[in-house]
């Protein structure tokens, strides 16, 4: 169910902090109706209990649907496996965070003092989640057509300019090991540092006793991907 209401008394609050109402209209392509949704989407857990987490859950699914639909239209001749590779490359936390940074989300975040001091405004985890929360808020406020239009505008060239489906580094490393009759890659977290909202994981990947590499990331998945890429660089100079 899509909930709509006019700006009314909420408009003044929404326009605080760098004219957020105007910014949201430019970002999302429609006038925000339910101001509370967007306030919540921009609010970190360090600032209030009513934060972006539930909206991020919803927005993540809306984003995946819209990108999947778009890829299905654009690449009519590709099989499911290739489409999945494209989808996975376009909905990662770092990609969502990049969209957020490019469109001025960071200075509009509502953060507690400690979270701000710890650098949450530049965290891929936080920015990626907030971008998805804004998509969730837009979906509830104006429905799927508005969410689809906003996502297609914001993701733009990143969807349409790749001629070939990207090979995920972990899949590429797995295939290399199989082709060389080696054991499958093994991943292990060797360190976790940083505050809860901006963790830094260090992961080591190894192929038996042949070779290993380590890398860091703001999530376990990101660190594993970076480690796989580093090991591939060693194995395929």
N, C-alpha and C positions, 0 to 999 in steps of 0.2 A: 504494500500500500504506500502510495506517495502522499506525503503531508505537505500542504501548502498553506501559507498565510501571508498577509501583506506585511510590509516592513513596520508600519505603525509606530508604536512607542519604542520598538527595539532599534529603530534606525539610528538614533543618537548614539547608543552604546556601540553599535557596529561601526560607526564612523570614527570612533576614537582610534588612537595609535596609527598615525599616518594615513588617515582616510581609508580605513580598511574596506568600507563598503564599496567605494569606487574601485579600489584595487581588485576586490573580488569579482566585480562585474567585468572588469577587463580580463582578468585571469580566466574566469569560467564562462564568459560569454553571455551571462544572464544576470539580471538584478537579483541579489540574494533576497529571499522572502523570509525564511525563518532564521532570524539572526542568531538565536541560541545554538543552532546546529553548527554554524561556522565558528562561533566563539569556542565551542567545545572542541571542534576539529583542530584549533590552533593552541589548545591548552594542554600542557605537559602534566604528568602525574605529580610532579613536584610543586605545581601551582594550585591544583584543586583535585578533589576526588572525581568530579565530573570532567574527565579528560578525553583525549582523542581515541583511546584504545578500542572501544566498541565500534566507533565509526571507521577506524582503520581496518578492522575485521571485515566490515561490509564493503568498504571501498576496494580492498584487495580483490574481492570476488568480482566486483563490477569491472575493475580494470582488466582482470583476466578474461572475462567474457567479451568485453569490447575489443581487446587486442586480438583474441582468437577469431572473432567474427571478421575483423578487418583483414587478418592474414588469410583467412579462408577465401575472401573475395579477391585479394591481390594475387595470390599464388595458386591459381586454380589447378595447375598440373602437379603440385607437390604432394607427396604422400604424408601421412600423419606424422611419421618420425621427423621429417624435415620441418613441418609446421611446429611441432613441439619444441624443436631446437630454437626456432625463431621466437616463439612465445617465451620460453624460459630466459632468453637473453634480454627481453624487453621489459620484463616485470620484476627484475631483481631490485633489492633495496638500494644499491648504488645508483641504478638508473633512475628510480623514483626520486632519490635524493638529488641527482643532477637536474632533474626537471624542477624540483623545488628551488634549488639554488638559482637557476637561470631565471626564475620568475618571482624572486623577491620574497620567498616564504620566511627565510631565516629571521629578518628583523621584525616580523609580525608575530613570532612565537611568544606564548605566555609561559614563562619559565620561573621557577623558584630561584632564589638568589644562588643557592649552592649549585644547582644544575647549570645555571648560566655561567658561573665561575668555572665550572668543570668543562665548559666547552660544548654543552648540549646543542647550542644553536648551529654548530658546524658538524654535528654527528650524523653520519649516514643513516644510522638506525632511526634517530629522531626525525630527521628531515624526510626520509622515505616513508615512515609511518604517517607523518602529518600530511604528506601529499596524498596518500591513499585515504586518509580521513576526510580531507576536503572533497575527494571524489565521492565518498560515502555520503557526506552532507549534501552535496549537489544532487545526488541520486534521490535522496529522501525529499529534498526541497522541490525539485523540478522534474524528476523522472529520468528514465533511461535515455530518451532522445537527447536531453541536454547534457547528460554525462558522456554519451557517445561523442557528441560534437566537441566537448571540451577536451576529451582524451585525444581525439584525432588531431586537434589543433596543437596540443601540448607535446605530443609524441612525434608528430609530423614526419620529418625526413628520416628519423631513426628507424621507422618502419618501412618506408618506401625505397630507400636507397641501397639496401643490401641485395646484391644480385644473387648471392648464395646464402643458404642457411648457415649460421655460424656453428662451428664445432666446439662444444663446451670442453675446456681443458681437461676436466676429469674424464670425460668420455674418450677424448683423444689419447690420454695416458693409458686408459684401460685397453684401448685398441692396440696401442703400441706394444704393451706388455704381452697381449695375446699373440700378436704377429711374431714376436720374438721368442715365443714359448717360455715366457717368464711368469712368475707368480703375479697375481693381481696386485695392484698398488694397495698399500696399507696406510691409513691415516691415523694420527694420534695427536691429541691436544697436549702440548708440552708446557703451555703457560696461559694464564688468563690474568689480565691486569685492567686497570681503569675502573671508574665508577660504574654503577649498575646501568645507568642510562647510556653510557658510552664505553662499552667494554672493548678490549683489544685482545684477540685470541692469537696465539702462535701455534701453528700446526706443522707437524713434520709428516712428509709422505716418503715412503720407501718402497722399492721393488726388490724384495729379498735383500741380499747383500750387495747387489749390483750398484745401486745409487740411491741417494736420498737428497731431499731439499726441504727447507723450512720457509715459512712466510707468515705474515700477520694479516689480520683483517678485523673488521668491526663485528663480524659474526663468524660462527664456526664454518658456515658454508663459504663465506667470502675468503676466509683464511685457507680452506682446503683448495679452493679454486686457484688462489695465488700460488700455493705450494705446488700444485699440479703443473701450472704454467712454468714455474721455475725449474721443475724437474724435466719437463719437456725440452726446455732450452738447453739443459745439460746433455740430454740424450740425442737431440736432433740439432746440432750446431749449424 
